[in-house]
Amino acid sequence: MSYIYETMYILRPDLGEELTEAAIAKYQKLLRDNNVEQIETQHRGKRRLAYEIGKYREGIYIQMNYKAEAHVVAILERAMRLSDDVIRFMTVKQEIPEPKPETVTA
């Protein structure tokens, strides 16, 4: 069963534009290779972190929304965990409101 997920990840601030785009493309390709639907990616830009992560005070924020099976999220997060370019990531399953039954009035 597919769910809608949102993954926010932070890349190292010292990556150039070319390496940032390569990292984004890598994770989009990983999702596409696992039959993910409706991939939307938003490049949020470089921002100051609320607290220092490792030795970094800033990071490049990327948000991806997609519809996938649960096991695909595990594959994506494993790839991010092993990457030196990703300093933090988080995935949230989106709540989809149930359609309300229509009331029939006579």
C-alpha positions as protocol buffer text, in pm:
chain_id: "A"
residue {
  index: 1
  type: MET
  ca { x: 0 y: 0 z: 0 }
}
residue {
  index: 2
  type: SER
  ca { x: 136 y: 341 z: -94 }
}
residue {
  index: 3
  type: TYR
  ca { x: 145 y: 643 z: 133 }
}
residue {
  index: 4
  type: ILE
  ca { x: 245 y: 1003 z: 78 }
}
residue {
  index: 5
  type: TYR
  ca { x: 576 y: 1093 z: 242 }
}
residue {
  index: 6
  type: GLU
  ca { x: 773 y: 1410 z: 293 }
}
residue {
  index: 7
  type: THR
  ca { x: 1149 y: 1383 z: 331 }
}
residue {
  index: 8
  type: MET
  ca { x: 1344 y: 1691 z: 434 }
}
residue {
  index: 9
  type: TYR
  ca { x: 1720 y: 1664 z: 418 }
}
residue {
  index: 10
  type: ILE
  ca { x: 2008 y: 1903 z: 479 }
}
residue {
  index: 11
  type: LEU
  ca { x: 2319 y: 1897 z: 264 }
}
residue {
  index: 12
  type: ARG
  ca { x: 2661 y: 2029 z: 366 }
}
residue {
  index: 13
  type: PRO
  ca { x: 2684 y: 2405 z: 303 }
}
residue {
  index: 14
  type: ASP
  ca { x: 3026 y: 2378 z: 135 }
}
residue {
  index: 15
  type: LEU
  ca { x: 2887 y: 2183 z: -163 }
}
residue {
  index: 16
  type: GLY
  ca { x: 2887 y: 2383 z: -482 }
}
residue {
  index: 17
  type: GLU
  ca { x: 2578 y: 2427 z: -698 }
}
residue {
  index: 18
  type: GLU
  ca { x: 2685 y: 2142 z: -925 }
}
residue {
  index: 19
  type: LEU
  ca { x: 2733 y: 1892 z: -639 }
}
residue {
  index: 20
  type: THR
  ca { x: 2405 y: 2003 z: -480 }
}
residue {
  index: 21
  type: GLU
  ca { x: 2217 y: 1937 z: -804 }
}
residue {
  index: 22
  type: ALA
  ca { x: 2394 y: 1600 z: -839 }
}
residue {
  index: 23
  type: ALA
  ca { x: 2285 y: 1498 z: -486 }
}
residue {
  index: 24
  type: ILE
  ca { x: 1924 y: 1601 z: -556 }
}
residue {
  index: 25
  type: ALA
  ca { x: 1925 y: 1406 z: -884 }
}
residue {
  index: 26
  type: LYS
  ca { x: 2074 y: 1101 z: -710 }
}
residue {
  index: 27
  type: TYR
  ca { x: 1790 y: 1078 z: -458 }
}
residue {
  index: 28
  type: GLN
  ca { x: 1523 y: 1148 z: -722 }
}
residue {
  index: 29
  type: LYS
  ca { x: 1668 y: 868 z: -938 }
}
residue {
  index: 30
  type: LEU
  ca { x: 1673 y: 632 z: -639 }
}
residue {
  index: 31
  type: LEU
  ca { x: 1302 y: 699 z: -586 }
}
residue {
  index: 32
  type: ARG
  ca { x: 1218 y: 661 z: -957 }
}
residue {
  index: 33
  type: ASP
  ca { x: 1410 y: 332 z: -972 }
}
residue {
  index: 34
  type: ASN
  ca { x: 1181 y: 204 z: -694 }
}
residue {
  index: 35
  type: ASN
  ca { x: 857 y: 292 z: -880 }
}
residue {
  index: 36
  type: VAL
  ca { x: 772 y: 602 z: -679 }
}
residue {
  index: 37
  type: GLU
  ca { x: 494 y: 827 z: -806 }
}
residue {
  index: 38
  type: GLN
  ca { x: 447 y: 1203 z: -791 }
}
residue {
  index: 39
  type: ILE
  ca { x: 796 y: 1317 z: -690 }
}
residue {
  index: 40
  type: GLU
  ca { x: 800 y: 1687 z: -606 }
}
residue {
  index: 41
  type: THR
  ca { x: 1130 y: 1845 z: -504 }
}
residue {
  index: 42
  type: GLN
  ca { x: 1179 y: 2190 z: -355 }
}
residue {
  index: 43
  type: HIS
  ca { x: 1525 y: 2341 z: -319 }
}
residue {
  index: 44
  type: ARG
  ca { x: 1486 y: 2561 z: -10 }
}
residue {
  index: 45
  type: GLY
  ca { x: 1837 y: 2707 z: -30 }
}
residue {
  index: 46
  type: LYS
  ca { x: 2111 y: 2765 z: 224 }
}
residue {
  index: 47
  type: ARG
  ca { x: 1990 y: 2854 z: 573 }
}
residue {
  index: 48
  type: ARG
  ca { x: 2134 y: 2893 z: 918 }
}
residue {
  index: 49
  type: LEU
  ca { x: 2082 y: 2587 z: 1139 }
}
residue {
  index: 50
  type: ALA
  ca { x: 1908 y: 2621 z: 1476 }
}
residue {
  index: 51
  type: TYR
  ca { x: 2209 y: 2450 z: 1634 }
}
residue {
  index: 52
  type: GLU
  ca { x: 2545 y: 2328 z: 1514 }
}
residue {
  index: 53
  type: ILE
  ca { x: 2545 y: 1986 z: 1347 }
}
residue {
  index: 54
  type: GLY
  ca { x: 2895 y: 1844 z: 1338 }
}
residue {
  index: 55
  type: LYS
  ca { x: 3103 y: 2148 z: 1251 }
}
residue {
  index: 56
  type: TYR
  ca { x: 2833 y: 2313 z: 1035 }
}
residue {
  index: 57
  type: ARG
  ca { x: 2630 y: 2623 z: 1126 }
}
residue {
  index: 58
  type: GLU
  ca { x: 2447 y: 2635 z: 789 }
}
residue {
  index: 59
  type: GLY
  ca { x: 2297 y: 2379 z: 555 }
}
residue {
  index: 60
  type: ILE
  ca { x: 2126 y: 2346 z: 218 }
}
residue {
  index: 61
  type: TYR
  ca { x: 1764 y: 2241 z: 274 }
}
residue {
  index: 62
  type: ILE
  ca { x: 1587 y: 2012 z: 25 }
}
residue {
  index: 63
  type: GLN
  ca { x: 1228 y: 1889 z: 57 }
}
residue {
  index: 64
  type: MET
  ca { x: 1083 y: 1595 z: -138 }
}
residue {
  index: 65
  type: ASN
  ca { x: 719 y: 1488 z: -142 }
}
residue {
  index: 66
  type: TYR
  ca { x: 633 y: 1154 z: -301 }
}
residue {
  index: 67
  type: LYS
  ca { x: 394 y: 860 z: -299 }
}
residue {
  index: 68
  type: ALA
  ca { x: 569 y: 532 z: -219 }
}
residue {
  index: 69
  type: GLU
  ca { x: 562 y: 198 z: -42 }
}
residue {
  index: 70
  type: ALA
  ca { x: 706 y: 195 z: 311 }
}
residue {
  index: 71
  type: HIS
  ca { x: 1012 y: -14 z: 217 }
}
residue {
  index: 72
  type: VAL
  ca { x: 1125 y: 256 z: -31 }
}
residue {
  index: 73
  type: VAL
  ca { x: 1162 y: 506 z: 255 }
}
residue {
  index: 74
  type: ALA
  ca { x: 1403 y: 266 z: 427 }
}
residue {
  index: 75
  type: ILE
  ca { x: 1610 y: 241 z: 106 }
}
residue {
  index: 76
  type: LEU
  ca { x: 1620 y: 621 z: 69 }
}
residue {
  index: 77
  type: GLU
  ca { x: 1713 y: 682 z: 434 }
}
residue {
  index: 78
  type: ARG
  ca { x: 1989 y: 420 z: 421 }
}
residue {
  index: 79
  type: ALA
  ca { x: 2142 y: 594 z: 119 }
}
residue {
  index: 80
  type: MET
  ca { x: 2126 y: 929 z: 303 }
}
residue {
  index: 81
  type: ARG
  ca { x: 2275 y: 781 z: 621 }
}
residue {
  index: 82
  type: LEU
  ca { x: 2574 y: 648 z: 423 }
}
residue {
  index: 83
  type: SER
  ca { x: 2630 y: 976 z: 236 }
}
residue {
  index: 84
  type: ASP
  ca { x: 2890 y: 1225 z: 359 }
}
residue {
  index: 85
  type: ASP
  ca { x: 2696 y: 1508 z: 190 }
}
residue {
  index: 86
  type: VAL
  ca { x: 2377 y: 1472 z: 399 }
}
residue {
  index: 87
  type: ILE
  ca { x: 2416 y: 1608 z: 752 }
}
residue {
  index: 88
  type: ARG
  ca { x: 2055 y: 1549 z: 867 }
}
residue {
  index: 89
  type: PHE
  ca { x: 1732 y: 1401 z: 728 }
}
residue {
  index: 90
  type: MET
  ca { x: 1379 y: 1330 z: 842 }
}
residue {
  index: 91
  type: THR
  ca { x: 1084 y: 1155 z: 676 }
}
residue {
  index: 92
  type: VAL
  ca { x: 722 y: 1209 z: 777 }
}
residue {
  index: 93
  type: LYS
  ca { x: 421 y: 1014 z: 655 }
}
residue {
  index: 94
  type: GLN
  ca { x: 152 y: 1262 z: 552 }
}
residue {
  index: 95
  type: GLU
  ca { x: -198 y: 1220 z: 686 }
}
residue {
  index: 96
  type: ILE
  ca { x: -454 y: 1191 z: 408 }
}
residue {
  index: 97
  type: PRO
  ca { x: -801 y: 1299 z: 516 }
}
residue {
  index: 98
  type: GLU
  ca { x: -1057 y: 1025 z: 465 }
}
residue {
  index: 99
  type: PRO
  ca { x: -1334 y: 1124 z: 225 }
}
residue {
  index: 100
  type: LYS
  ca { x: -1648 y: 1194 z: 425 }
}
residue {
  index: 101
  type: PRO
  ca { x: -1958 y: 1010 z: 316 }
}
residue {
  index: 102
  type: GLU
  ca { x: -2209 y: 1237 z: 152 }
}
residue {
  index: 103
  type: THR
  ca { x: -2536 y: 1277 z: 332 }
}
residue {
  index: 104
  type: VAL
  ca { x: -2844 y: 1235 z: 123 }
}
residue {
  index: 105
  type: THR
  ca { x: -3133 y: 1468 z: 201 }
}
residue {
  index: 106
  type: ALA
  ca { x: -3477 y: 1385 z: 76 }
}
